Amino acid sequence: MLGTAAAFDFTFTSPLVPNGLPEASVTVGSAVFAAEERKHRSNDAKCAELGWVSISLAVETYGCWGTEAKWAFSQLASRLGTRQKLPKVHTHHSSIWEAEPDPC
């Protein structure tokens, strides 16, 4: 995916929306993962036509980050840190996200 044009689509969601509440009461992160999926359904075909990769950056109001949002921001932080010649400690959150077992 590196070196490919990408479209970043930011979205914020809440696990308290009526249609997501039953799932949110059982599965942590269900609202953010559903938001990622909705963005892909609406954007993937158009991005593919343009030769782009669609990246959904979804975040829940309670702080849960979607898988792609975690990945994208950790990649950006790592590259910016390297470019600015910052010690790894300044971009430590990327390794925390990668090691985190639960989705949020």
N, CA, C and O atoms as a MOPAC input file, in Angstrom:
PM7 MOZYME 1SCF
protein

 N      0.81500 1    -1.18600 1     0.00000 1
 C      0.00000 1     0.00000 1     0.00000 1
 C      0.86800 1     1.26300 1     0.00000 1
 O      0.42400 1     2.31700 1    -0.45600 1
 N      2.08600 1     1.16400 1     0.50200 1
 C      2.96200 1     2.32500 1     0.51200 1
 C      3.31200 1     2.72800 1    -0.90900 1
 O      3.58700 1     1.87400 1    -1.75200 1
 N      3.30300 1     4.02000 1    -1.17500 1
 C      3.61200 1     4.52500 1    -2.49700 1
 C      2.40800 1     4.60100 1    -3.41500 1
 O      2.54300 1     4.97400 1    -4.58000 1
 N      1.23700 1     4.25500 1    -2.91100 1
 C      0.00500 1     4.29300 1    -3.68400 1
 C     -0.81600 1     5.50200 1    -3.26100 1
 O     -0.85700 1     5.84300 1    -2.07900 1
 N     -1.47100 1     6.15400 1    -4.22200 1
 C     -2.35200 1     7.27100 1    -3.88400 1
 C     -3.48200 1     6.76400 1    -2.99900 1
 O     -4.00000 1     5.66600 1    -3.20300 1
 N     -3.85800 1     7.57600 1    -2.01400 1
 C     -4.88900 1     7.14600 1    -1.07800 1
 C     -5.88200 1     8.26500 1    -0.80700 1
 O     -5.54200 1     9.44700 1    -0.84900 1
 N     -7.09700 1     7.87000 1    -0.53300 1
 C     -8.14000 1     8.80000 1    -0.10500 1
 C     -8.43100 1     8.49200 1     1.35900 1
 O     -8.85600 1     7.38500 1     1.69000 1
 N     -8.20600 1     9.45900 1     2.22600 1
 C     -8.48400 1     9.31300 1     3.64600 1
 C     -9.87300 1     9.87000 1     3.92200 1
 O    -10.15500 1    11.03100 1     3.62500 1
 N    -10.72600 1     9.04800 1     4.48400 1
 C    -12.08600 1     9.47200 1     4.79600 1
 C    -12.27700 1     9.39700 1     6.30500 1
 O    -12.32800 1     8.31100 1     6.88200 1
 N    -12.38200 1    10.55600 1     6.93500 1
 C    -12.53800 1    10.64200 1     8.38700 1
 C    -14.01200 1    10.53500 1     8.76100 1
 O    -14.87300 1    11.13200 1     8.11400 1
 N    -14.29000 1     9.77400 1     9.80300 1
 C    -15.65600 1     9.68800 1    10.30200 1
 C    -15.63100 1     9.45700 1    11.80700 1
 O    -14.75400 1     8.77200 1    12.33600 1
 N    -16.60100 1    10.03700 1    12.47200 1
 C    -16.76500 1     9.84500 1    13.91200 1
 C    -18.13200 1     9.21800 1    14.12600 1
 O    -19.09900 1     9.58100 1    13.45500 1
 N    -18.21300 1     8.28200 1    15.05400 1
 C    -19.46500 1     7.58400 1    15.29800 1
 C    -19.65400 1     7.38400 1    16.79600 1
 O    -18.73000 1     7.59100 1    17.58300 1
 N    -20.83700 1     6.98500 1    17.17200 1
 C    -21.14600 1     6.72600 1    18.57600 1
 C    -21.76300 1     5.34300 1    18.72000 1
 O    -22.57300 1     4.93300 1    17.88800 1
 N    -21.38900 1     4.62600 1    19.76400 1
 C    -22.02300 1     3.33800 1    20.00000 1
 C    -23.45800 1     3.49200 1    20.51000 1
 O    -24.17000 1     2.49900 1    20.65700 1
 N    -23.88400 1     4.71700 1    20.77800 1
 C    -25.21800 1     4.95200 1    21.32200 1
 C    -26.27800 1     5.25900 1    20.27400 1
 O    -27.42700 1     5.53000 1    20.62500 1
 N    -25.91400 1     5.22200 1    18.98600 1
 C    -26.93500 1     5.43000 1    17.95900 1
 C    -27.90500 1     4.24500 1    18.02600 1
 O    -27.48500 1     3.10800 1    18.23700 1
 N    -29.19600 1     4.51400 1    17.84700 1
 C    -30.19400 1     3.44900 1    18.05100 1
 C    -29.95300 1     2.15700 1    17.25600 1
 O    -30.15100 1     1.06600 1    17.78900 1
 N    -29.53500 1     2.26300 1    16.01000 1
 C    -29.36200 1     1.03300 1    15.22200 1
 C    -28.10200 1     0.26100 1    15.59900 1
 O    -27.95100 1    -0.88700 1    15.18100 1
 N    -27.20600 1     0.84100 1    16.36300 1
 C    -25.98100 1     0.13400 1    16.74600 1
 C    -25.93300 1    -0.27500 1    18.19900 1
 O    -25.02500 1    -0.99100 1    18.62200 1
 N    -26.91200 1     0.18000 1    18.96700 1
 C    -26.88800 1    -0.05400 1    20.40800 1
 C    -26.90100 1    -1.53000 1    20.80800 1
 O    -26.12900 1    -1.91400 1    21.68700 1
 N    -27.73600 1    -2.36800 1    20.20700 1
 C    -27.71200 1    -3.78600 1    20.63500 1
 C    -26.33800 1    -4.43900 1    20.44600 1
 O    -25.86700 1    -5.14700 1    21.33600 1
 N    -25.70600 1    -4.21500 1    19.32300 1
 C    -24.38500 1    -4.80300 1    19.06700 1
 C    -23.32700 1    -4.18800 1    19.97600 1
 O    -22.44000 1    -4.88900 1    20.46400 1
 N    -23.41800 1    -2.87700 1    20.20200 1
 C    -22.42600 1    -2.18800 1    21.04000 1
 C    -22.46400 1    -2.68200 1    22.47200 1
 O    -21.44900 1    -2.63200 1    23.16800 1
 N    -23.61600 1    -3.15900 1    22.92600 1
 C    -23.69800 1    -3.65900 1    24.29600 1
 C    -23.00500 1    -5.01300 1    24.45300 1
 O    -22.76000 1    -5.45800 1    25.57400 1
 N    -22.69000 1    -5.66600 1    23.33800 1
 C    -22.06800 1    -6.99100 1    23.37700 1
 C    -20.62400 1    -6.96500 1    22.88100 1
 O    -19.76400 1    -7.64900 1    23.43600 1
 N    -20.35500 1    -6.17700 1    21.83600 1
 C    -19.04600 1    -6.18800 1    21.18500 1
 C    -18.37200 1    -4.82400 1    21.26600 1
 O    -18.87400 1    -3.84000 1    20.72100 1
 N    -17.23200 1    -4.77300 1    21.95100 1
 C    -16.46400 1    -3.52800 1    22.04000 1
 C    -15.98900 1    -3.12600 1    20.65200 1
 O    -15.42800 1    -3.94600 1    19.92500 1
 N    -16.20900 1    -1.87700 1    20.28200 1
 C    -15.72900 1    -1.37600 1    18.99900 1
 C    -16.66300 1    -1.63400 1    17.83200 1
 O    -16.32300 1    -1.30400 1    16.69500 1
 N    -17.82800 1    -2.21200 1    18.07800 1
 C    -18.71600 1    -2.55100 1    16.95700 1
 C    -19.13400 1    -1.32200 1    16.15500 1
 O    -19.25000 1    -1.39900 1    14.93200 1
 N    -19.36200 1    -0.19800 1    16.81800 1
 C    -19.79000 1     1.00900 1    16.10300 1
 C    -18.68200 1     1.52200 1    15.18500 1
 O    -18.95500 1     1.93400 1    14.05700 1
 N    -17.44600 1     1.49900 1    15.65400 1
 C    -16.35100 1     2.01200 1    14.83600 1
 C    -16.07000 1     1.08000 1    13.65800 1
 O    -15.75000 1     1.54100 1    12.56300 1
 N    -16.19100 1    -0.22700 1    13.88200 1
 C    -15.95700 1    -1.15900 1    12.78200 1
 C    -17.07600 1    -1.08700 1    11.75400 1
 O    -16.83000 1    -1.23300 1    10.55700 1
 N    -18.30400 1    -0.86200 1    12.21000 1
 C    -19.42900 1    -0.68100 1    11.27600 1
 C    -19.24100 1     0.60300 1    10.46500 1
 O    -19.56400 1     0.63400 1     9.27800 1
 N    -18.72800 1     1.65100 1    11.08900 1
 C    -18.47700 1     2.91600 1    10.37700 1
 C    -17.40600 1     2.72500 1     9.31100 1
 O    -17.53800 1     3.24400 1     8.20300 1
 N    -16.34300 1     1.98400 1     9.63300 1
 C    -15.31400 1     1.68500 1     8.62600 1
 C    -15.92800 1     0.95900 1     7.43200 1
 O    -15.65600 1     1.28700 1     6.27700 1
 N    -16.75200 1    -0.02200 1     7.73300 1
 C    -17.38300 1    -0.81700 1     6.67900 1
 C    -18.29200 1     0.03600 1     5.79400 1
 O    -18.27500 1    -0.10700 1     4.57200 1
 N    -19.08400 1     0.92200 1     6.40500 1
 C    -19.95500 1     1.83000 1     5.62500 1
 C    -19.13500 1     2.70400 1     4.69100 1
 O    -19.49900 1     2.89200 1     3.53000 1
 N    -18.04200 1     3.23300 1     5.19000 1
 C    -17.18700 1     4.09900 1     4.36000 1
 C    -16.61800 1     3.32600 1     3.17700 1
 O    -16.54600 1     3.85400 1     2.06700 1
 N    -16.21800 1     2.09000 1     3.40500 1
 C    -15.68900 1     1.27900 1     2.30300 1
 C    -16.76700 1     0.97900 1     1.26300 1
 O    -16.50000 1     1.02900 1     0.06200 1
 N    -17.97200 1     0.67100 1     1.71400 1
 C    -19.05900 1     0.40400 1     0.75900 1
 C    -19.34500 1     1.62900 1    -0.10700 1
 O    -19.66200 1     1.49200 1    -1.28900 1
 N    -19.23400 1     2.81700 1     0.47000 1
 C    -19.55100 1     4.02100 1    -0.30200 1
 C    -18.36300 1     4.56100 1    -1.10600 1
 O    -18.56900 1     5.33600 1    -2.04000 1
 N    -17.13700 1     4.17600 1    -0.77400 1
 C    -15.97300 1     4.79500 1    -1.41900 1
 C    -15.09000 1     3.87800 1    -2.25100 1
 O    -14.43300 1     4.35200 1    -3.17800 1
 N    -15.05100 1     2.59900 1    -1.95800 1
 C    -14.08100 1     1.70700 1    -2.58900 1
 C    -14.17100 1     1.68400 1    -4.11700 1
 O    -13.14500 1     1.74200 1    -4.79400 1
 N    -15.36900 1     1.60100 1    -4.65700 1
 C    -15.51100 1     1.51100 1    -6.11900 1
 C    -14.97800 1     2.77300 1    -6.80200 1
 O    -14.24100 1     2.68500 1    -7.78400 1
 N    -15.34700 1     3.93100 1    -6.28700 1
 C    -14.89200 1     5.19600 1    -6.89100 1
 C    -13.36700 1     5.33800 1    -6.76500 1
 O    -12.70200 1     5.75900 1    -7.71200 1
 N    -12.82600 1     4.99000 1    -5.61000 1
 C    -11.36800 1     5.06100 1    -5.42400 1
 C    -10.65000 1     4.11400 1    -6.37400 1
 O     -9.61600 1     4.47100 1    -6.93800 1
 N    -11.18100 1     2.91600 1    -6.55600 1
 C    -10.57000 1     1.94500 1    -7.46800 1
 C    -10.55400 1     2.48400 1    -8.89600 1
 O     -9.57400 1     2.29800 1    -9.61700 1
 N    -11.63500 1     3.15200 1    -9.31100 1
 C    -11.68200 1     3.76100 1   -10.65000 1
 C    -10.55500 1     4.77300 1   -10.84100 1
 O     -9.99500 1     4.89800 1   -11.93000 1
 N    -10.23100 1     5.49200 1    -9.76600 1
 C     -9.19500 1     6.52200 1    -9.82200 1
 C     -7.79400 1     5.97700 1    -9.55000 1
 O     -6.81200 1     6.71200 1    -9.65000 1
 N     -7.69900 1     4.68700 1    -9.20600 1
 C     -6.40700 1     4.08700 1    -8.89500 1
 C     -5.93000 1     4.40800 1    -7.48800 1
 O     -4.73500 1     4.34500 1    -7.20200 1
 N     -6.85500 1     4.74800 1    -6.62000 1
 C     -6.53100 1     5.09400 1    -5.22900 1
 C     -6.89400 1     3.95000 1    -4.30200 1
 O     -7.65300 1     3.05200 1    -4.66700 1
 N     -6.34000 1     3.99500 1    -3.09800 1
 C     -6.71800 1     3.10300 1    -2.01900 1
 C     -7.61000 1     3.90300 1    -1.07500 1
 O     -7.27900 1     5.03100 1    -0.70900 1
 N     -8.72200 1     3.32900 1    -0.68800 1
 C     -9.63900 1     3.98100 1     0.25000 1
 C     -9.25500 1     3.59500 1     1.67100 1
 O     -9.21200 1     2.41200 1     2.00600 1
 N     -8.97500 1     4.59400 1     2.50600 1
 C     -8.61300 1     4.34200 1     3.89800 1
 C     -9.61900 1     5.05900 1     4.78900 1
 O     -9.71600 1     6.28600 1     4.78100 1
 N    -10.35800 1     4.27600 1     5.54800 1
 C    -11.37800 1     4.81500 1     6.44500 1
 C    -10.75800 1     5.08400 1     7.80100 1
 O    -10.20800 1     4.18100 1     8.43200 1
 N    -10.84500 1     6.31800 1     8.24400 1
 C    -10.29800 1     6.69900 1     9.54300 1
 C    -11.46000 1     6.94600 1    10.49600 1
 O    -11.93800 1     8.07200 1    10.63700 1
 N    -11.90200 1     5.88400 1    11.14400 1
 C    -13.07800 1     5.94400 1    12.00100 1
 C    -12.68200 1     5.96700 1    13.47200 1
 O    -11.78400 1     5.24400 1    13.90300 1
 N    -13.37600 1     6.81800 1    14.23700 1
 C    -13.14700 1     6.94600 1    15.67300 1
 C    -14.50700 1     7.02200 1    16.36300 1
 O    -15.41000 1     7.71900 1    15.89900 1
 N    -14.64500 1     6.30100 1    17.47300 1
 C    -15.86400 1     6.36800 1    18.27100 1
 C    -15.78300 1     7.53400 1    19.24400 1
 O    -14.69500 1     7.93800 1    19.65500 1
 N    -16.93600 1     8.06700 1    19.60900 1
 C    -16.97600 1     9.17900 1    20.55900 1
 C    -16.43300 1     8.79600 1    21.93000 1
 O    -16.03000 1     9.67000 1    22.69800 1
 N    -16.41700 1     7.49700 1    22.24900 1
 C    -15.87200 1     7.04400 1    23.52800 1
 C    -14.38700 1     6.70100 1    23.44200 1
 O    -13.80400 1     6.21500 1    24.41100 1
 N    -13.77700 1     6.95400 1    22.28400 1
 C    -12.33600 1     6.79900 1    22.17800 1
 C    -11.82300 1     5.59400 1    21.42600 1
 O    -10.61600 1     5.48700 1    21.21000 1
 N    -12.67600 1     4.69200 1    21.02100 1
 C    -12.22600 1     3.52200 1    20.26100 1
 C    -11.84200 1     3.95200 1    18.84000 1
 O    -12.60400 1     4.64700 1    18.16800 1
 N    -10.67200 1     3.54000 1    18.39700 1
 C    -10.19000 1     3.84700 1    17.04300 1
 C    -10.34100 1     2.61200 1    16.17200 1
 O    -10.10600 1     1.49300 1    16.62900 1
 N    -10.72700 1     2.80900 1    14.93600 1
 C    -10.81100 1     1.71100 1    13.98300 1
 C     -9.42700 1     1.20300 1    13.61600 1
 O     -8.42400 1     1.88500 1    13.82700 1
 N     -9.38800 1     0.01300 1    13.07200 1
 C     -8.13400 1    -0.63400 1    12.69700 1
 C     -7.33100 1     0.20600 1    11.71700 1
 O     -6.12400 1     0.37300 1    11.89000 1
 N     -7.98400 1     0.73400 1    10.69100 1
 C     -7.27500 1     1.52200 1     9.67900 1
 C     -6.80000 1     2.85900 1    10.23100 1
 O     -5.73800 1     3.34500 1     9.84300 1
 N     -7.57300 1     3.45800 1    11.13100 1
 C     -7.15900 1     4.72300 1    11.74200 1
 C     -5.89700 1     4.51900 1    12.57000 1
 O     -4.96600 1     5.32200 1    12.50300 1
 N     -5.86800 1     3.43200 1    13.35900 1
 C     -4.67400 1     3.13800 1    14.15500 1
 C     -3.46300 1     2.93500 1    13.25000 1
 O     -2.38600 1     3.48000 1    13.49400 1
 N     -3.66100 1     2.14100 1    12.20300 1
 C     -2.55300 1     1.84900 1    11.29000 1
 C     -2.05800 1     3.12800 1    10.61000 1
 O     -0.85600 1     3.39600 1    10.58600 1
 N     -2.98600 1     3.91700 1    10.05900 1
 C     -2.59700 1     5.11500 1     9.30500 1
 C     -1.86600 1     6.12200 1    10.18900 1
 O     -0.83800 1     6.66600 1     9.78900 1
 N     -2.39200 1     6.37200 1    11.39000 1
 C     -1.74500 1     7.35800 1    12.25300 1
 C     -0.41400 1     6.85700 1    12.79200 1
 O      0.50100 1     7.65600 1    12.99300 1
 N     -0.28100 1     5.55800 1    13.03200 1
 C      1.01700 1     5.04900 1    13.47600 1
 C      2.04200 1     5.15600 1    12.35200 1
 O      3.20900 1     5.45500 1    12.60700 1
 N      1.61600 1     4.91400 1    11.09800 1
 C      2.52400 1     5.06500 1     9.95600 1
 C      2.95300 1     6.52500 1     9.79600 1
 O      4.13100 1     6.81700 1     9.59100 1
 N      1.98600 1     7.43000 1     9.89200 1
 C      2.30800 1     8.86100 1     9.77200 1
 C      3.24300 1     9.31000 1    10.88800 1
 O      4.21500 1    10.02100 1    10.63400 1
 N      2.95600 1     8.89800 1    12.12600 1
 C      3.79700 1     9.29000 1    13.25700 1
 C      5.21000 1     8.75900 1    13.10000 1
 O      6.17800 1     9.47100 1    13.36800 1
 N      5.33200 1     7.52800 1    12.67100 1
 C      6.64500 1     6.92600 1    12.49600 1
 C      7.46300 1     7.66000 1    11.43500 1
 O      8.64300 1     7.95200 1    11.62900 1
 N      6.81100 1     7.94800 1    10.31400 1
 C      7.53000 1     8.62300 1     9.22300 1
 C      7.86900 1    10.07700 1     9.55900 1
 O      8.95000 1    10.56300 1     9.22500 1
 N      6.94000 1    10.76200 1    10.22100 1
 C      7.23000 1    12.13900 1    10.62900 1
 C      8.33200 1    12.17100 1    11.67400 1
 O      9.20500 1    13.03900 1    11.64500 1
 N      8.28700 1    11.21500 1    12.60100 1
 C      9.33400 1    11.13600 1    13.62000 1
 C     10.69900 1    10.89900 1    13.00200 1
 O     11.68300 1    11.51100 1    13.41600 1
 N     10.76800 1    10.01700 1    12.01600 1
 C     12.03300 1     9.73600 1    11.33500 1
 C     12.50600 1    10.97200 1    10.57900 1
 O     13.68300 1    11.32900 1    10.62900 1
 N     11.58700 1    11.61500 1     9.88600 1
 C     11.94600 1    12.80600 1     9.10700 1
 C     12.45600 1    13.92800 1    10.00400 1
 O     13.38200 1    14.65300 1     9.64200 1
 N     11.83700 1    14.06600 1    11.19000 1
 C     12.23100 1    15.11700 1    12.13100 1
 C     13.39200 1    14.68200 1    13.02900 1
 O     13.84300 1    15.44000 1    13.88700 1
 N     13.87200 1    13.44200 1    12.81800 1
 C     14.97800 1    12.88400 1    13.60200 1
 C     14.65900 1    12.85800 1    15.09800 1
 O     15.51500 1    13.13500 1    15.93800 1
 N     13.38900 1    12.51200 1    15.41100 1
 C     12.96600 1    12.39700 1    16.80200 1
 C     13.30800 1    11.01000 1    17.32900 1
 O     13.27600 1    10.03100 1    16.58500 1
 N     13.63500 1    10.93100 1    18.61300 1
 C     13.84800 1     9.60600 1    19.19600 1
 C     12.56100 1     8.79300 1    19.13600 1
 O     11.47300 1     9.36800 1    19.09500 1
 N     12.66500 1     7.48200 1    19.13200 1
 C     11.50200 1     6.60200 1    19.05100 1
 C     10.47400 1     6.87600 1    20.14900 1
 O      9.28400 1     6.63900 1    19.94500 1
 N     10.90700 1     7.36500 1    21.29700 1
 C      9.98500 1     7.60300 1    22.40100 1
 C      8.87000 1     8.57700 1    21.98900 1
 O      7.76300 1     8.49900 1    22.52300 1
 N      9.14400 1     9.47900 1    21.06000 1
 C      8.13300 1    10.44900 1    20.62800 1
 C      7.04200 1     9.80100 1    19.77500 1
 O      5.95000 1    10.35500 1    19.64800 1
 N      7.31800 1     8.66400 1    19.20500 1
 C      6.31000 1     7.98200 1    18.39300 1
 C      5.95700 1     6.62700 1    19.00100 1
 O      5.54900 1     5.70500 1    18.29400 1
 N      6.11800 1     6.51600 1    20.31800 1
 C      5.89000 1     5.23200 1    20.99500 1
 C      4.46900 1     4.72600 1    20.86800 1
 O      4.24000 1     3.52000 1    20.95400 1
 N      3.52100 1     5.60200 1    20.66900 1
 C      2.13500 1     5.15200 1    20.62600 1
 C      1.88300 1     4.17800 1    19.47600 1
 O      0.97200 1     3.35500 1    19.56600 1
 N      2.65600 1     4.25000 1    18.41400 1
 C      2.43000 1     3.31000 1    17.31300 1
 C      2.72200 1     1.88000 1    17.77100 1
 O      2.00500 1     0.95600 1    17.38600 1
 N      3.75500 1     1.68500 1    18.58100 1
 C      4.04500 1     0.33100 1    19.04400 1
 C      3.03000 1    -0.11400 1    20.09000 1
 O      2.73900 1    -1.30600 1    20.19000 1
 N      2.48900 1     0.81300 1    20.86700 1
 C      1.45500 1     0.45900 1    21.83700 1
 C      0.21800 1    -0.03100 1    21.09600 1
 O     -0.37300 1    -1.04000 1    21.47900 1
 N     -0.18000 1     0.67700 1    20.03200 1
 C     -1.36200 1     0.27300 1    19.27400 1
 C     -1.16300 1    -1.09200 1    18.63600 1
 O     -2.08900 1    -1.90200 1    18.60100 1
 N      0.02800 1    -1.35100 1    18.13400 1
 C      0.27300 1    -2.63200 1    17.48100 1
 C      0.25000 1    -3.78800 1    18.47300 1
 O     -0.13100 1    -4.90300 1    18.11900 1
 N      0.65700 1    -3.52600 1    19.71800 1
 C      0.71600 1    -4.59000 1    20.72000 1
 C     -0.61200 1    -4.76800 1    21.44500 1
 O     -0.80500 1    -5.75700 1    22.15200 1
 N     -1.51400 1    -3.83000 1    21.27800 1
 C     -2.77000 1    -3.86100 1    22.01200 1
 C     -3.67000 1    -4.99100 1    21.51900 1
 O     -3.99700 1    -5.03600 1    20.33300 1
 N     -4.07300 1    -5.89800 1    22.39400 1
 C     -4.86000 1    -7.02800 1    21.95900 1
 C     -6.32400 1    -6.70900 1    21.67400 1
 O     -6.91900 1    -7.32000 1    20.78700 1
 N     -6.92000 1    -5.76200 1    22.40800 1
 C     -8.33100 1    -5.50100 1    22.16200 1
 C     -8.49600 1    -4.42300 1    21.10700 1
 O     -7.56200 1    -3.65400 1    20.87900 1
 N     -9.65500 1    -4.33600 1    20.45000 1
 C     -9.81800 1    -3.47000 1    19.28800 1
 C     -9.78700 1    -1.97600 1    19.59500 1
 O     -9.65500 1    -1.16500 1    18.67900 1
 N     -9.90400 1    -1.60300 1    20.85300 1
 C     -9.94500 1    -0.17400 1    21.16700 1
 C     -8.79200 1     0.17900 1    22.02600 1
 O     -8.63800 1     1.34000 1    22.40600 1

